[in-house]
Amino acid sequence: MGTSKGLLVLGAAALAVAGAARATDVPIVIGVHPGPLTISAARSVSSRRVAITVTDARGSGAGWRLEFGSSSPVTVDHIGVRCAERSTCTLALAARLPASVTPGRRTAVVTAGRGQGMGRIEIVVDLRAGLSARTPTLAFSLRAG
């Protein structure tokens, strides 16, 4: 009789543990909400270097194109592209260089194809050292792909 009571208690304890494990299984739903495609205000690092941040939080991987124009002829000698600090990104591809920019025309300086350019990306544009004494006005624009 003492043996059967021991088995009954042990069986009840096993059911209690199994029930408790199921009670702690909580379904968690994670939603990812797409954000915007943005360009930060371009800031001039020097008269020949401009830093820009592009953020593609859309989640579509559709790509984008960074273009720029100038009030006077300039040549882009180098473009540095990297993931911003504390950001995971898929790097965009830089345009062929040197790229000549003529007044009144937009020139693509960085193009992110399908599956590229997602996350927060820092871009540094270096202009040719042979600029005139007058610093040109630069205008950057971002077009969704």
N, C-alpha and C positions, 0 to 999 in steps of 0.2 A: 504494500500500500504506500509506504514511504517512497518507493521508487517511482510509482506512477505520478505522485504529486510533483516530484522533481522534474519529470519529463514535461508535465503540463506547464510548470512555471518557466522552464527553459523554452518551450514552444511559444509561449506568450511573449517572452522577451525577444525572441527572434522576429516575431511579427511587429513588435513595437519599433525595433530598429529599422526594419524594412519600410514601415510606414513613415517613419521620421525622415528617411532618405528621400522618399518621394515628395514629402512636404517641402523640402528645401529646394527642389528643382523648380526654379522660377523662370518662365520664358521671358527672354529679353529681346525686344525689337529695337533694332538700330536703324535710324533713318538718316540718310545723307541728303541734305538739301543743297542743290546746286546754288552757286553764287554767281556773281557778275564777272565779266571780263573788264579789267580796269588797267589804266596806266597812271602811274603817279605823276605828279607835276615834275617835269624835268628840272633837275637842278644843275647848275653849271658848276663843275668842279674846277675848271680853269677856262680860259678863252679857247682852248683847243680840246677839251674833254667834257663830255656830258654824261651824267649817270641817270638812268631811267629804271623804274621797276614796273614790270608787267605782271599782273596777277590774273591767272585764268582759273577760276573756281567753278566754272560751268559744269564740269564733270562729263562733258560730251566728247572731249578729245577731237573736236572739229577743227582745231588749229586757228591761227591768226597771222596777221602781217603787220609789222611795225614799219611805218613809212615816215619819211621826213622831207621837209622842204626848207629852202633857205632864201634869204633876201638877196644874196649874192652867190656866185659860184664857189662851191667848196668841194673838197674831195675827202671821203671817209677812208682813212688808212687802216684802221683796226677797229674791230668790234669784239669786246669781251662779253661772254655770256656765261652765267653761272647760277646755280640755285641760291636763293637768298638764305640767310641764316635761319635756322629753325623751320625750314621748309623742305618738303619733299617735292621734287619736280621732275618732269621729263624735259630735258633741254631742247631748246629750239635750234634750228640750223641758221647760221649766219649767211648773209648774202655774199656773193663774190666781191672781192675787194682788189684794188681800190674802186670805190663807187663814186662816180661824179654826180653831183647834185646841181642842177641848173635852176635859176629862179623861175618860179611859176609852175614847176613840175614836182610831183611827189616821187620819191625813190624808195623802194623797199630796202630796208637795211637789215631786217631780221624776219625770216619767214618760218613759222611753226606749221609743219604739215599735219596731216591727220595723225593723232596719237602723240603729238609733240606739244611742248609749250605749256603743259598743265602744271599748276602750282604757282609759286611766286618766284619770278626770275629777275635777276639784276643784270642790266645791260649797260656797258660803258662804251661810248662811241668816241673814238679819237679822230680828230680832223687833221688834215695835212698841215704840216708845220709852216708851209709857205703862204699862209693867209695874209691878207693885207692888214694894215694897221687898224682898219675899221672892222670891228667884230660883226659878223652877219647875225641877223635874227633867224633863229632856227624854230621850226614848228614840227612837232611830232604828232602822229595820229596812229590809232590802232584800229584795224579792221578785222572783224570776225571772219573766220574761214568757213 
